[in-house]
């Protein structure tokens, strides 16, 4: 059985924020850390920190709320193991009229759709979050 770490991370983020949790803990990797850094930059999470040593490393993610409402209300996975979705810079459209973002892996790293449009670079569309 193959477990997708990105889907696992997104499901935990969404479920914990809708349940009103303060933070979540997920297995850490450089890829998940870079996604968390982008989500922090885009104000979807408060902060994140690495815990543990050597083999067992986890990422502690603090969730963000605005006036008691969760900042993350839904997440939609675009690319999966079974189907990769690539989009050029010209194909990127705003998510939920600019309220949400699409996260992409590009040659310049992990970027939001807004940044990718500015940089005129496309890539694999990982997920949409709002």
Secondary structure, 3 states (H helix, E strand, C coil): CCCCHHHHHHHHHHHHHHHCCCEEEEECCHHHHHHHHHHHHCCCEEEEEEECCCCCCEEEEEECEECCEECCCCEEECCCCCCCCEECHHHCCCEHHHCEEEEEEECCEEEEHHHHHHHCCCEEEEEEEC
